[in-house]
Amino acid sequence: MSATDSILSPGTVLAERYRLTEEIGRGGFGMVFRARQLNMDRDVAIKILPPKFMAVSDVVERFKRE
């Protein structure tokens, strides 16, 4: 289990706007969650870049392009 796994789990609220409901995918550059956008009352998908990549500028740029 990584640090990201322990921080992000169903029920976690991000930016006071998105409540994670379930992890739906995982890959080399991130995790994808189904979430509820609270202010719009709709389901969305959120891809999260693991903290270990946040300081690697080319990885961050690639993530933004996706």
VENLINUR-V556594 format. One line per field, one symbol per residue. phi: phi as a letter, one per 30 degrees, with the letter a starting at -180 (. if undefined). psi: psi as a letter, one per 30 degrees, with the letter a starting at -180 (. if undefined). burial: 1 if it has 24 or more other ideal C-beta (glycine too) atoms within 12 Angstrom, else 0. Layout:
BEGIN
phi=???
psi=???
burial=???
END
This chain:
BEGIN
phi=.cdddddcaejdcchhbbcdcadcaabdclbccdbcdddchbdbcbcbddedcdccedddddeddd
psi=kleeefejlkfkkkggfkjkelkflkafgakkkklkjeffhlklkkkkkkefffgjeeeeeeeee.
burial=000000010001000001111000000011101011000000000111110000000000000000
END
